[in-house]
Amino acid sequence: MNPTGIVHPDWLDYLSSFFTATCAIQSRADTPDGIGGVSSTWTNVSNLGTVPCCVGMAGKGEAQEGDRLITYGLVEIVLKGYYAAITTAHRCVVGTTNYNILNVGHGVGNAYTTLTCQAVTG
């Protein structure tokens, strides 16, 4: 039995079908728009433009907005590899869907990185 976790870190190399998608990790740059506001642009972080990943539902969350309670779905994105530089200031793009990163975690033996995210809509 493996006392450090369910899946040995080296086994992820043999589970290529687990990582069925790729994602890009992006950072935001804000620049003044000339009329008192800012314009935000997102660009891929160097070496994090095509990271193998797997996307799955993680649950639901709630947020209070004025007198309304907003319910939203949470998504967990598992990245193949250890990425210490990813923070909640970044976003993750899978296909055409942008995700705000709410939490970053790392798996056993630093073999993978997990992102708890919320899809950006609107």
Secondary structure by P-SEA (a helix, b strand, c coil): ccccccccccccccccccccbbbbbbbbbbbbccccbbbbbbbbccccccccbbbbbcbbbbbbcccbbbbbbbbbbbcccccccccccbbbbcccbbbbbccccccccccbbbbbbbbbcc
